[in-house]
Amino acid sequence: MLRRISLIAASVAMLAISALPASAATATTQASTTHKIAFPALRGVKAWGTYTKTSKGVKLYVCDEDTVSGVYASGAVVLAYNAGWKLHTNGGAVAIGYHQTVCRTVMVHYTAHLMVYTATWTKTGRMATRSPNKVLY
């Protein structure tokens, strides 16, 4: 009888311990929400993406499509800044060629401000057009 009680107690303890990581993972998943990125419109560029704030930074998923045959390359860029707007890093996607689509996932470590823009480039590598910056937060 004592052996059964010990076995039951040990089983309950193991079940409780194994359930802890799952509940912790659920709490973390609910805290980080994925947001859509609305890129500024620009002729020749179709851009979309998402961002998720995590404990390590901001996870970006950015896609870009070159939609005009006269545009050599198109790109969607996300800039992440620190709180003082002095330090920044970027991530994005550049599609080279008509109807080409490129998607990238990037983790950036500055989380205070997020800004986006779109641009097109010529065959010589010069920026042909650039949209105004759009501040997401």
Secondary structure, 3 states (H helix, E strand, C coil): CHHHHHHHHHHHHHHHHHHHHHHHHHHHHHHCCEEEECCCCECCEEEEEEEEEECCEEEEEEEEEECCCCCCEEEEEEEEECCCCCCEEEEEEEEECCCCEEEEEEEECCCCEEEEEEEEECCCCCEEEECCCEECC
